[in-house]
Amino acid sequence: NARMLDPLTPNNPVFIFNASLHIGYCNSAALKVAGITAATPNPAGAAYGREADGTPNGVLQGQATMFGVLGHNLAAMAVTDVPAACKRVCEKANRVGITTFCDQASGGFQGPGEIEAFRQFAASGHMTTRLRYSLIQAGANRWDELSFAFGDGDEMARATGWKIVSDGSNQGRTGLQREPYLGRDDYGIAYVEKDALKEMVVKRALQGWPVVVHANGDKAIDHALDAFEAAYAAGATRELRFRIEHCSILHDEQIERIEKLGISPSFLIGHIHYWGKAFRDDIFGPEKANLLGRAASCGKKGIRWTMHSDEPVSEMDPLRLIDNAVNRSLWKEPGGALNPAERVSVEDAIVALTRDAAWQCHSEQEIGTLEPGKLADFVVLDKDPRAVPPETIRSIRVLETWVGGKRVYSA
């Protein structure tokens, strides 16, 4: 908070992102530049951390508060060479065996300029990782003005979703919960209220957009399911393949609803490995922590599920994701595991990252499986993940990555 930062940086504005990207921390100089005082009200769906007398303490919960500070110094975040930055990201992805990735917040920082950068990079011939992206709801007015539509783009870069962020981060205690967080009286934050979420989802679904809702807390997931149900009632079809991003805390009856509605979850599976001990001991308690990342339970119901890294929340690495889903081991507790009953098979984890991921991105006709008529995207590994002890999956090396029949990485 500001009390910790001010002695180190009394004059220069400082802003630090929490790893979740749902919380920020700044010093008093940054608050002053942004004009935030004790009299400043909390914006809708966000909150300023405050001292007992109401003075802002530099903790910024939610996007509205974070960007309220960042907006006064966006130049500090500018990328000087966008093509070079795109190339670096693709090279990093290729090294870990990624042939397609999905950006679920496109336009969040630079608006339409980001989409234009994607298009130009794809057209340049230098893009070595395919991109599927969702337009962020925060830019809705601009997207409407410019007539963006589902399916815009080509096999290298294509719009495949409309993203709405409905709550915050569970590890940051801003995910929206049915019950208060362990030892506290707060329930998290609804970035978008229930009725507004329904309105957004219905509107975009009827425009033909596959809607993606970020929902971490169990109450946020309730609201997302209600919104999808309303979209169906308004005439939306299941072919849109609505999905819940993160879908972190799932109760049995929510899994039943997901199956009934034909919703597809994508789990931030690194929650289990990196934050599992904290969820169990500090944030939720053991019973609720066991509801985290319930891939096995969804699979048993025939629900198509995938998983993601949410980089930079956790680093992109498919073999690490497979390891997390198969072993559910705890980074801070060697030998420990979070709810082993939710472990999945290696085969199911591979399918989640290939065939079903392509299906979620409306790209199964061209990628996701190796068969005649599809694009030749594949990796060469030094070991078969299905033939090694599960605890060694993470040490498997990527030897080569191929995109469209062209080798884009070699160890």
DAUR-V270989 format. One record per backbone hydrogen bond with DSSP energy under -1.0 kcal/mol. NH is the residue of the N-H (numbers start at 1). CO is the residue of the C=O. E is the energy in kcal/mol with one decimal. If there is no record, write none. Layout:
# DAUR-V270989
nh = (NH & NH)
co = (CO & CO)
e = (E & E)
This chain:
# DAUR-V270989
nh = (2 & 5 & 6 & 9 & 16 & 18 & 21 & 24 & 25 & 26 & 27 & 31 & 32 & 33 & 34 & 35 & 36 & 40 & 46 & 47 & 49 & 51 & 54 & 57 & 60 & 61 & 62 & 66 & 67 & 68 & 70 & 71 & 72 & 73 & 76 & 77 & 78 & 85 & 86 & 87 & 88 & 89 & 90 & 91 & 92 & 93 & 94 & 95 & 97 & 98 & 101 & 103 & 106 & 108 & 111 & 113 & 114 & 116 & 117 & 118 & 119 & 120 & 121 & 122 & 123 & 124 & 130 & 131 & 132 & 133 & 134 & 135 & 136 & 137 & 139 & 140 & 143 & 144 & 145 & 146 & 147 & 148 & 151 & 152 & 154 & 158 & 159 & 160 & 162 & 163 & 164 & 166 & 168 & 173 & 174 & 175 & 177 & 181 & 182 & 184 & 189 & 191 & 192 & 197 & 198 & 199 & 200 & 201 & 202 & 203 & 204 & 205 & 206 & 208 & 209 & 212 & 213 & 214 & 215 & 219 & 220 & 221 & 222 & 223 & 224 & 225 & 226 & 227 & 228 & 229 & 230 & 231 & 232 & 233 & 234 & 235 & 236 & 240 & 241 & 243 & 244 & 245 & 246 & 247 & 249 & 250 & 255 & 256 & 257 & 258 & 259 & 260 & 261 & 262 & 263 & 264 & 266 & 267 & 269 & 271 & 272 & 274 & 275 & 276 & 279 & 280 & 281 & 282 & 283 & 284 & 285 & 289 & 290 & 291 & 292 & 293 & 295 & 298 & 299 & 300 & 302 & 303 & 306 & 308 & 313 & 321 & 322 & 323 & 324 & 325 & 326 & 327 & 328 & 330 & 331 & 333 & 336 & 338 & 342 & 343 & 344 & 349 & 350 & 351 & 352 & 353 & 356 & 358 & 359 & 360 & 361 & 362 & 363 & 366 & 367 & 374 & 375 & 377 & 378 & 380 & 382 & 387 & 392 & 393 & 395 & 396 & 399 & 400 & 401 & 402 & 403 & 405 & 406 & 408 & 409 & 411)
co = (57 & 1 & 2 & 5 & 25 & 23 & 18 & 60 & 16 & 58 & 14 & 27 & 28 & 29 & 30 & 32 & 31 & 37 & 43 & 61 & 59 & 55 & 51 & 49 & 24 & 47 & 22 & 62 & 63 & 64 & 66 & 67 & 69 & 70 & 73 & 74 & 75 & 81 & 82 & 83 & 84 & 85 & 86 & 87 & 88 & 89 & 90 & 91 & 94 & 93 & 130 & 132 & 134 & 105 & 107 & 110 & 111 & 112 & 113 & 114 & 115 & 116 & 117 & 118 & 119 & 120 & 99 & 156 & 101 & 158 & 103 & 161 & 106 & 163 & 136 & 137 & 139 & 140 & 141 & 142 & 144 & 143 & 159 & 149 & 157 & 131 & 152 & 133 & 210 & 135 & 212 & 214 & 174 & 170 & 169 & 169 & 187 & 186 & 283 & 181 & 174 & 166 & 166 & 193 & 194 & 195 & 196 & 197 & 198 & 199 & 200 & 201 & 202 & 205 & 204 & 162 & 243 & 164 & 245 & 176 & 176 & 217 & 218 & 219 & 220 & 221 & 222 & 223 & 224 & 225 & 226 & 227 & 228 & 229 & 230 & 232 & 231 & 237 & 238 & 211 & 264 & 213 & 266 & 245 & 216 & 291 & 251 & 252 & 253 & 254 & 255 & 256 & 257 & 258 & 258 & 242 & 244 & 306 & 267 & 268 & 269 & 270 & 271 & 272 & 275 & 276 & 277 & 278 & 278 & 279 & 279 & 285 & 286 & 288 & 289 & 248 & 293 & 294 & 295 & 296 & 299 & 298 & 265 & 267 & 310 & 317 & 318 & 319 & 320 & 321 & 322 & 323 & 324 & 336 & 273 & 330 & 333 & 328 & 339 & 340 & 325 & 345 & 346 & 347 & 348 & 349 & 351 & 354 & 355 & 356 & 357 & 359 & 358 & 363 & 363 & 371 & 366 & 375 & 402 & 400 & 397 & 384 & 389 & 390 & 392 & 393 & 380 & 380 & 409 & 378 & 406 & 376 & 403 & 401 & 401 & 399)
e = (-3.5 & -1.9 & -3.2 & -2.5 & -2.7 & -2.9 & -2.1 & -2.5 & -2.3 & -2.3 & -1.3 & -1.8 & -2.5 & -2.1 & -1.9 & -1.1 & -2.5 & -1.5 & -1.5 & -2.6 & -3.4 & -3.0 & -2.1 & -2.5 & -3.1 & -2.7 & -2.5 & -2.0 & -3.0 & -1.0 & -2.9 & -2.2 & -1.6 & -2.5 & -1.4 & -1.7 & -1.1 & -2.1 & -2.8 & -2.4 & -2.1 & -2.1 & -2.3 & -2.5 & -2.2 & -2.3 & -2.8 & -1.9 & -1.6 & -2.6 & -2.7 & -2.2 & -1.9 & -1.9 & -1.2 & -1.5 & -1.8 & -2.3 & -1.9 & -2.2 & -2.3 & -2.6 & -2.4 & -2.5 & -2.4 & -1.4 & -2.8 & -3.7 & -2.2 & -2.4 & -2.6 & -2.1 & -2.2 & -2.7 & -2.0 & -2.4 & -2.3 & -2.4 & -2.3 & -2.1 & -1.0 & -2.1 & -2.8 & -1.8 & -2.2 & -1.9 & -2.8 & -2.8 & -2.1 & -3.1 & -2.7 & -2.0 & -1.5 & -1.6 & -3.2 & -1.3 & -3.1 & -2.2 & -2.4 & -2.4 & -2.5 & -1.5 & -1.3 & -2.6 & -2.0 & -2.1 & -2.4 & -2.7 & -2.7 & -2.2 & -2.4 & -2.6 & -2.3 & -1.7 & -2.5 & -3.1 & -2.2 & -3.0 & -2.0 & -1.0 & -1.6 & -2.0 & -1.9 & -2.2 & -2.2 & -2.5 & -2.3 & -2.2 & -2.4 & -2.4 & -2.1 & -1.9 & -2.1 & -2.2 & -1.5 & -1.4 & -2.6 & -1.4 & -1.9 & -1.8 & -1.2 & -2.3 & -2.6 & -1.4 & -1.6 & -2.1 & -2.0 & -2.0 & -1.8 & -2.7 & -2.3 & -2.4 & -2.7 & -1.0 & -2.0 & -2.0 & -2.4 & -2.7 & -1.7 & -2.2 & -1.2 & -2.7 & -1.5 & -1.0 & -2.8 & -2.3 & -2.7 & -2.6 & -2.2 & -2.7 & -1.7 & -2.2 & -1.5 & -1.9 & -1.7 & -1.7 & -2.1 & -1.8 & -2.7 & -2.2 & -1.7 & -2.3 & -1.9 & -2.2 & -2.9 & -2.0 & -2.6 & -2.3 & -2.6 & -2.2 & -2.5 & -2.8 & -1.4 & -1.3 & -2.9 & -1.2 & -2.8 & -2.3 & -2.4 & -2.0 & -1.4 & -2.0 & -2.4 & -2.4 & -2.1 & -1.2 & -2.3 & -2.3 & -1.9 & -2.4 & -1.6 & -1.9 & -3.0 & -1.9 & -2.2 & -1.9 & -2.4 & -2.0 & -1.8 & -2.6 & -2.1 & -2.2 & -2.5 & -1.4 & -1.6 & -1.8 & -2.8 & -1.6 & -1.9 & -3.1 & -2.8 & -2.7 & -1.2 & -2.9 & -1.4 & -2.9)
